[in-house]
Amino acid sequence: MPSDHWYSELFRAMPDLVCHLLPGLAAADPSSSTGPEAEPERETAYIFRPVALKKVAYHPDGVLWPRQQPGGSEVLPVVLLEVQMHADRRFHRRLGAETFRLLQQHEEVAHLQVLVLLAHRRLALGSSQPRLLQRFLQEDVTWVDLQALARQPDLDPLLALLTLPVQKEPALGPCAQRIVALRPDLIELVVPILSERFQGLSPSQIMATLGISKDFWRHTRAFQDILAEGRQEGREEGRRREASTLALRQLEHRCGSLDAPTSARIEAMSLSQLEGLALALLDFRGAMDLQTWLEQLVS
């Protein structure tokens, strides 16, 4: 999962997390209700709703809209969210352009705050800016250096969660363990980014890395999704095997006994290929028709 998408999903799940990053926003402590021990869901001050800005295709990583006052207020402004992990010398100009395009196309916005999460402040994002753009970048944008944030001791678990994509690998596991120990309800937001960072590890191996018991893991939504996916894959594999068995029987009836390589090839076909074969073999008159069809399948 790319980090931009992960941050978008993070703020979609916990929109009030923005209140920890912009001083002065008056909102309740953002809490997730995804864990088995979580309290009943609270109404958040913000809702997350992506926008696509027309004409030039500007796609901010997210826009957080106050639930009670969609146009924003001084206390709870609309927040345009951008996540930038790589150098981009056009970023400053693009940020300014998409900010004012948002204001142009959403006339209801009366109070706007721009929030940028950076991998670190050393990223090359543009230079020699016009004075107007410089003033916007300095006065109207809040910049959060994620690597600097990660170095702070005893970090609130919600803020520590934001640092997972930039944590160095030796510190990543312990940081994730601390987050889950303090906030077990955040586990389903932790697992996707760990899966991205520790590619090759299964979810159960990641759970072991976090020191999470199997009983707890079984109750998470992530486990239920994986279980459902496995069941679906199992059903599809069962259908594929049934289709290959039926195709072999029909082919033996029309074409005679098949040699081992041909049988193995048919057994390895995908379900869609087997469905195509089931239709084609109705016109077969012998083994040559089958070989011709198989050659056409490859070409």
C-alpha positions as CSV (number, residue, x, y, z in Angstrom):
1,M,0.0,0.0,0.0
2,P,1.6,3.3,-1.0
3,S,2.0,5.7,1.9
4,D,-0.2,8.4,0.4
5,H,-3.0,6.0,0.1
6,W,-2.4,4.7,3.7
7,Y,-2.5,8.2,5.1
8,S,-5.8,8.9,3.2
9,E,-7.3,5.7,4.7
10,L,-5.9,6.7,8.1
11,F,-7.6,10.1,8.0
12,R,-10.7,8.5,6.6
13,A,-10.9,6.2,9.6
14,M,-10.0,8.9,12.1
15,P,-10.7,12.3,10.7
16,D,-10.2,14.1,14.1
17,L,-6.6,13.0,14.1
18,V,-6.1,16.4,12.3
19,C,-6.8,18.1,15.6
20,H,-3.6,16.7,17.0
21,L,-1.6,18.3,14.2
22,L,-3.2,21.8,13.9
23,P,-3.0,23.7,17.3
24,G,-6.2,25.4,18.3
25,L,-8.7,23.0,16.7
26,A,-11.5,22.3,19.2
27,A,-12.5,18.7,18.7
28,A,-12.9,15.6,20.8
29,D,-10.0,13.2,21.1
30,P,-10.2,11.1,18.0
31,S,-10.8,7.5,18.9
32,S,-11.3,4.5,16.8
33,S,-14.1,2.0,17.3
34,T,-12.6,-0.8,15.3
35,G,-11.2,-3.0,18.1
36,P,-13.1,-5.7,20.0
37,E,-12.8,-3.7,23.2
38,A,-13.6,-0.3,21.7
39,E,-16.3,2.0,23.1
40,P,-19.4,2.8,21.1
41,E,-18.6,5.0,18.2
42,R,-18.5,8.8,18.9
43,E,-19.4,11.4,16.4
44,T,-16.3,13.1,15.1
45,A,-15.9,16.8,14.5
46,Y,-14.6,16.2,11.0
47,I,-15.6,13.9,8.1
48,F,-13.2,12.9,5.4
49,R,-14.3,13.4,1.8
50,P,-11.9,13.4,-1.1
51,V,-12.3,15.9,-4.0
52,A,-11.2,16.0,-7.6
53,L,-10.6,19.6,-8.8
54,K,-11.8,20.0,-12.4
55,K,-10.0,21.2,-15.5
56,V,-6.4,20.6,-14.4
57,A,-6.8,17.3,-12.6
58,Y,-5.7,18.2,-9.0
59,H,-6.3,15.4,-6.6
60,P,-5.4,16.4,-3.0
61,D,-4.6,13.5,-0.7
62,G,-7.7,14.4,1.3
63,V,-10.0,17.2,2.5
64,L,-11.4,17.1,6.0
65,W,-14.8,18.9,6.3
66,P,-16.2,20.0,9.7
67,R,-19.3,17.9,10.4
68,Q,-21.5,20.7,11.7
69,Q,-20.2,23.6,9.6
70,P,-19.2,22.3,6.1
71,G,-17.7,25.7,5.2
72,G,-15.5,25.7,8.3
73,S,-15.1,28.2,11.1
74,E,-12.2,29.8,12.9
75,V,-12.2,27.0,15.4
76,L,-12.8,24.2,13.0
77,P,-11.7,25.2,9.5
78,V,-11.8,23.0,6.4
79,V,-8.4,21.2,6.2
80,L,-6.8,20.4,2.9
81,L,-4.4,17.5,3.5
82,E,-1.3,16.7,1.4
83,V,1.3,14.0,2.0
84,Q,4.7,14.4,0.4
85,M,7.3,11.6,0.7
86,H,9.6,12.4,-2.3
87,A,11.3,15.4,-3.8
88,D,9.2,17.3,-6.3
89,R,10.4,20.7,-7.4
90,R,6.9,21.7,-8.6
91,F,5.2,20.8,-5.3
92,H,5.0,24.3,-3.9
93,R,3.4,25.7,-7.0
94,R,1.0,22.7,-7.2
95,L,0.0,23.1,-3.6
96,G,-0.8,26.7,-4.2
97,A,-2.7,25.9,-7.3
98,E,-4.8,23.2,-5.8
99,T,-5.5,25.2,-2.7
100,F,-7.0,28.1,-4.7
101,R,-8.7,25.8,-7.1
102,L,-10.5,24.3,-4.1
103,L,-11.6,27.7,-3.0
104,Q,-12.8,28.5,-6.5
105,Q,-14.9,25.4,-6.9
106,H,-16.2,25.2,-3.3
107,E,-17.6,28.6,-2.6
108,E,-19.0,27.4,0.7
109,V,-15.5,27.2,2.2
110,A,-15.1,30.3,4.4
111,H,-12.2,29.1,6.6
112,L,-9.4,26.9,5.2
113,Q,-6.2,25.4,6.7
114,V,-3.6,23.6,4.6
115,L,-1.7,20.7,6.3
116,V,1.3,19.0,4.7
117,L,2.8,15.9,6.1
118,L,6.5,15.6,4.9
119,A,8.8,12.7,5.1
120,H,11.4,15.3,6.3
121,R,12.0,19.0,5.7
122,R,15.0,18.4,3.6
123,L,12.9,17.4,0.6
124,A,13.5,19.6,-2.5
125,L,10.0,21.0,-3.2
126,G,10.8,24.1,-5.2
127,S,12.8,27.3,-4.9
128,S,12.8,30.9,-6.2
129,Q,9.1,31.3,-5.4
130,P,7.1,34.5,-6.1
131,R,6.5,36.6,-3.0
132,L,2.8,35.8,-3.0
133,L,3.5,32.1,-3.0
134,Q,6.2,32.4,-0.3
135,R,3.8,34.3,2.0
136,F,1.2,31.5,1.4
137,L,3.7,28.7,2.1
138,Q,5.0,30.5,5.3
139,E,1.8,31.8,6.8
140,D,-1.0,29.6,5.6
141,V,0.5,26.1,5.5
142,T,1.2,23.9,8.5
143,W,4.2,21.7,7.8
144,V,4.7,18.5,9.8
145,D,8.2,16.8,9.6
146,L,7.4,13.2,10.2
147,Q,11.0,12.2,10.9
148,A,11.4,14.9,13.4
149,L,8.1,13.9,15.0
150,A,9.3,10.3,15.2
151,R,12.3,11.4,17.3
152,Q,10.1,12.9,20.0
153,P,10.1,10.8,23.2
154,D,6.9,9.3,24.7
155,L,4.9,10.3,21.6
156,D,1.1,10.1,21.8
157,P,0.1,6.8,20.0
158,L,-2.0,8.6,17.5
159,L,0.9,10.8,16.5
160,A,3.3,7.8,16.6
161,L,0.9,6.1,14.1
162,L,1.7,8.9,11.6
163,T,5.4,8.1,11.8
164,L,5.2,4.4,10.8
165,P,6.0,5.0,7.1
166,V,9.2,6.9,7.9
167,Q,10.4,4.9,10.9
168,K,13.8,3.2,10.2
169,E,13.4,-0.6,10.1
170,P,15.0,-1.4,13.5
171,A,12.7,1.0,15.2
172,L,9.5,0.1,13.2
173,G,8.6,-3.0,15.1
174,P,9.1,-1.6,18.6
175,C,7.2,1.6,17.6
176,A,4.3,-0.4,16.3
177,Q,4.3,-2.6,19.4
178,R,4.1,0.5,21.7
179,I,1.2,1.9,19.6
180,V,-0.8,-1.4,19.8
181,A,0.0,-1.8,23.5
182,L,-1.4,1.6,24.3
183,R,-4.2,1.6,21.8
184,P,-5.3,-1.9,20.8
185,D,-8.1,-0.4,18.7
186,L,-5.5,1.0,16.2
187,I,-4.3,-2.5,15.2
188,E,-6.2,-2.5,11.9
189,L,-4.5,0.7,10.9
190,V,-1.1,-0.5,11.9
191,V,-1.2,-3.9,10.1
192,P,-1.5,-2.5,6.5
193,I,1.6,-0.2,6.7
194,L,3.6,-3.0,8.4
195,S,2.6,-5.3,5.5
196,E,3.9,-2.7,3.1
197,R,7.2,-2.2,5.0
198,F,7.8,-5.9,5.8
199,Q,6.9,-7.3,2.4
200,G,6.9,-11.1,2.5
201,L,5.6,-11.4,6.0
202,S,2.1,-12.9,6.4
203,P,-0.5,-11.1,8.7
204,S,0.0,-13.8,11.3
205,Q,3.8,-13.2,11.2
206,I,3.2,-9.5,11.6
207,M,0.9,-10.3,14.6
208,A,3.8,-12.3,16.1
209,T,6.1,-9.3,15.5
210,L,3.7,-7.1,17.4
211,G,3.3,-9.6,20.2
212,I,-0.5,-10.0,19.6
213,S,-2.2,-13.1,20.7
214,K,-4.0,-15.3,18.1
215,D,-7.3,-14.9,20.1
216,F,-7.1,-11.1,19.8
217,W,-6.2,-11.3,16.1
218,R,-9.1,-13.6,15.3
219,H,-11.5,-10.8,16.4
220,T,-10.1,-8.1,14.2
221,R,-11.7,-6.9,11.0
222,A,-8.5,-7.5,9.2
223,F,-8.5,-11.2,10.1
224,Q,-12.2,-11.5,9.1
225,D,-11.4,-9.9,5.7
226,I,-8.5,-12.3,5.1
227,L,-10.7,-15.2,6.1
228,A,-13.4,-14.1,3.7
229,E,-10.9,-13.7,0.9
230,G,-9.5,-17.1,1.6
231,R,-13.0,-18.6,1.5
232,Q,-13.7,-16.9,-1.8
233,E,-10.4,-18.1,-3.3
234,G,-11.2,-21.6,-2.0
235,R,-14.6,-21.5,-3.8
236,E,-13.0,-20.3,-7.0
237,E,-10.3,-23.0,-6.8
238,G,-13.0,-25.6,-6.2
239,R,-15.0,-24.4,-9.3
240,R,-11.8,-24.4,-11.4
241,R,-11.0,-28.0,-10.4
242,E,-14.5,-29.1,-11.1
243,A,-14.4,-27.4,-14.5
244,S,-11.0,-29.1,-15.4
245,T,-12.3,-32.5,-14.4
246,L,-15.4,-32.1,-16.5
247,A,-13.4,-30.8,-19.5
248,L,-11.1,-33.8,-19.3
249,R,-14.0,-36.2,-19.3
250,Q,-15.6,-34.5,-22.3
251,L,-12.3,-34.4,-24.2
252,E,-11.7,-38.1,-23.7
253,H,-15.1,-38.8,-25.0
254,R,-14.6,-36.6,-28.2
255,C,-10.8,-36.9,-28.7
256,G,-9.8,-40.2,-27.1
257,S,-7.2,-40.7,-24.4
258,L,-5.0,-37.6,-23.8
259,D,-1.3,-37.8,-23.2
260,A,0.1,-36.7,-19.8
261,P,1.4,-33.2,-20.9
262,T,-1.9,-32.3,-22.5
263,S,-3.9,-33.4,-19.4
264,A,-1.5,-31.5,-17.1
265,R,-1.9,-28.4,-19.2
266,I,-5.7,-28.5,-19.0
267,E,-5.6,-29.1,-15.3
268,A,-3.5,-26.0,-14.9
269,M,-5.8,-23.7,-16.9
270,S,-7.6,-20.8,-15.3
271,L,-11.4,-20.9,-14.8
272,S,-12.0,-18.5,-17.7
273,Q,-9.8,-20.6,-20.1
274,L,-11.7,-23.8,-19.0
275,E,-15.0,-22.1,-19.7
276,G,-13.8,-21.2,-23.2
277,L,-12.6,-24.8,-23.7
278,A,-16.0,-26.1,-22.6
279,L,-17.7,-24.1,-25.4
280,A,-15.0,-24.9,-28.0
281,L,-14.9,-28.6,-27.5
282,L,-18.6,-28.9,-28.6
283,D,-17.2,-28.5,-32.2
284,F,-14.2,-30.8,-31.8
285,R,-14.1,-33.9,-33.9
286,G,-10.8,-35.3,-32.8
287,A,-7.4,-34.7,-31.1
288,M,-6.2,-32.4,-33.9
289,D,-9.0,-29.9,-33.1
290,L,-7.9,-29.9,-29.5
291,Q,-4.3,-29.3,-30.5
292,T,-5.3,-26.5,-32.8
293,W,-7.3,-24.8,-30.1
294,L,-4.4,-25.1,-27.6
295,E,-2.0,-23.5,-30.2
296,Q,-4.4,-20.6,-30.7
297,L,-4.6,-20.2,-26.9
298,V,-0.9,-19.5,-26.8
299,S,-0.6,-17.3,-29.8
